[in-house]
């Protein structure tokens, strides 16, 4: 029965990730590159800090060639619902910041 729960959990996360356009999964991490100017980058990182603190996840965020690169890494052997939740929240924040 435990194996079945693990499989259901994995399917749930895979389904949730499929809805997050632009995010890629590489083993135990999620990555996303966003095209933001400096002001948008500052706004995103400020808002993202509030959400990531609440979820107790430390995203890696860096500026490179006019883009914001975000990496979410799991502390465990696989991604958890918290990393997927944070990715979804970041995606929502990104939409709010870039909306005209």
TIFIGU-826218 format. One record per residue (C-alpha): x, y, z; residue in three letters. Coordinates in pm, 1 decimal, padded with zeros to 6 digits. Layout:
+----------+----------+----------+--------+
|        u |        v |        w | residu |
+----------+----------+----------+--------+
|        X |        Y |        Z |    ALA |
...
+----------+----------+----------+--------+
***
This chain:
+----------+----------+----------+--------+
|        u |        v |        w | residu |
+----------+----------+----------+--------+
|  00000.0 |  00000.0 |  00000.0 |    UNK |
|  00289.3 |  00240.0 |  00073.7 |    UNK |
|  00428.8 |  00193.2 | -00277.1 |    UNK |
|  00092.0 |  00286.1 | -00423.5 |    UNK |
|  00078.9 |  00608.1 | -00220.1 |    UNK |
|  00425.9 |  00699.0 | -00341.9 |    UNK |
|  00320.6 |  00634.2 | -00700.2 |    UNK |
|  00006.1 |  00847.1 | -00657.6 |    UNK |
|  00217.7 |  01126.2 | -00505.5 |    UNK |
|  00461.3 |  01108.3 | -00798.3 |    UNK |
|  00173.3 |  01121.1 | -01050.5 |    UNK |
|  00017.6 |  01416.5 | -00869.1 |    UNK |
|  00345.4 |  01610.6 | -00884.0 |    UNK |
|  00400.8 |  01519.3 | -01248.8 |    UNK |
|  00048.8 |  01639.0 | -01333.6 |    UNK |
|  00103.2 |  01963.8 | -01142.4 |    UNK |
|  00438.8 |  02022.2 | -01315.0 |    UNK |
|  00280.0 |  01971.7 | -01654.9 |    UNK |
|  00062.2 |  02276.6 | -01584.6 |    UNK |
|  00364.4 |  02496.8 | -01508.4 |    UNK |
|  00472.0 |  02611.4 | -01852.6 |    UNK |
|  00836.2 |  02709.4 | -01882.3 |    UNK |
|  00955.4 |  02510.9 | -01580.6 |    UNK |
|  01188.2 |  02221.7 | -01649.0 |    UNK |
|  01269.1 |  01935.8 | -01418.4 |    UNK |
|  01617.5 |  01797.3 | -01389.6 |    UNK |
|  01607.9 |  01513.0 | -01138.8 |    UNK |
|  01556.4 |  01672.3 | -00798.9 |    UNK |
|  01537.7 |  02032.9 | -00914.6 |    UNK |
|  01309.6 |  02268.8 | -01107.6 |    UNK |
|  01440.6 |  02550.3 | -01323.9 |    UNK |
|  01289.3 |  02852.2 | -01498.0 |    UNK |
|  01434.5 |  03145.7 | -01689.6 |    UNK |
|  01227.1 |  03464.3 | -01699.5 |    UNK |
|  01278.2 |  03767.8 | -01920.0 |    UNK |
|  01255.9 |  04056.6 | -01672.9 |    UNK |
|  01406.0 |  04402.2 | -01653.0 |    UNK |
|  01589.4 |  04507.5 | -01335.6 |    UNK |
|  01281.4 |  04664.2 | -01176.1 |    UNK |
|  01066.8 |  04356.6 | -01244.9 |    UNK |
|  01345.1 |  04132.2 | -01114.8 |    UNK |
|  01359.0 |  04328.6 | -00788.7 |    UNK |
|  00981.0 |  04311.7 | -00747.7 |    UNK |
|  00974.2 |  03936.5 | -00814.7 |    UNK |
|  01255.7 |  03850.8 | -00576.3 |    UNK |
|  01103.1 |  04061.9 | -00298.9 |    UNK |
|  00764.5 |  03890.4 | -00330.3 |    UNK |
|  00919.0 |  03548.5 | -00386.7 |    UNK |
|  01109.9 |  03578.0 | -00058.0 |    UNK |
|  00784.6 |  03601.5 |  00138.7 |    UNK |
|  00646.0 |  03284.3 | -00020.4 |    UNK |
|  00972.2 |  03090.5 | -00002.6 |    UNK |
|  01016.6 |  03181.2 |  00364.9 |    UNK |
|  00667.3 |  03051.6 |  00440.1 |    UNK |
|  00746.8 |  02722.8 |  00261.9 |    UNK |
|  01099.6 |  02711.0 |  00408.8 |    UNK |
|  01259.1 |  02672.7 |  00067.1 |    UNK |
|  01564.5 |  02866.4 | -00046.2 |    UNK |
|  01545.0 |  02921.2 | -00421.8 |    UNK |
|  01861.5 |  03003.0 | -00611.2 |    UNK |
|  01800.5 |  03325.3 | -00804.8 |    UNK |
|  02048.6 |  03499.2 | -01031.1 |    UNK |
|  02059.3 |  03756.8 | -01308.1 |    UNK |
|  02227.0 |  03656.2 | -01629.3 |    UNK |
|  02224.7 |  03832.8 | -01964.9 |    UNK |
|  01907.9 |  04031.9 | -01889.9 |    UNK |
|  01719.8 |  03731.4 | -01753.0 |    UNK |
|  01627.2 |  03602.2 | -01409.8 |    UNK |
|  01717.1 |  03238.9 | -01355.1 |    UNK |
|  01545.9 |  03046.2 | -01076.0 |    UNK |
|  01635.9 |  02702.1 | -00945.6 |    UNK |
|  01439.9 |  02513.4 | -00681.6 |    UNK |
|  01619.5 |  02215.6 | -00530.1 |    UNK |
|  01477.7 |  01947.4 | -00310.3 |    UNK |
|  01652.9 |  01856.6 |  00011.1 |    UNK |
|  01537.1 |  01498.9 | -00031.2 |    UNK |
|  01582.4 |  01242.1 | -00303.3 |    UNK |
|  01288.1 |  01372.8 | -00506.1 |    UNK |
|  01084.4 |  01687.7 | -00548.2 |    UNK |
|  00817.3 |  01754.8 | -00291.2 |    UNK |
|  00483.5 |  01928.7 | -00317.8 |    UNK |
|  00646.6 |  02234.9 | -00158.0 |    UNK |
|  00884.3 |  02291.8 | -00450.9 |    UNK |
|  00598.4 |  02252.3 | -00697.0 |    UNK |
|  00384.2 |  02488.9 | -00488.5 |    UNK |
|  00661.3 |  02748.2 | -00485.1 |    UNK |
|  00707.0 |  02716.1 | -00861.8 |    UNK |
|  00333.1 |  02776.1 | -00909.6 |    UNK |
|  00342.2 |  03078.9 | -00679.0 |    UNK |
|  00645.4 |  03219.6 | -00863.3 |    UNK |
|  00462.0 |  03172.9 | -01191.2 |    UNK |
|  00164.1 |  03364.3 | -01050.2 |    UNK |
|  00389.9 |  03644.5 | -00925.9 |    UNK |
|  00563.3 |  03661.0 | -01263.3 |    UNK |
|  00229.0 |  03700.5 | -01438.1 |    UNK |
|  00124.1 |  03978.9 | -01202.0 |    UNK |
|  00451.9 |  04165.4 | -01243.8 |    UNK |
|  00459.2 |  04146.4 | -01623.6 |    UNK |
|  00088.9 |  04206.5 | -01683.8 |    UNK |
|  00032.1 |  04547.0 | -01851.2 |    UNK |
+----------+----------+----------+--------+
***
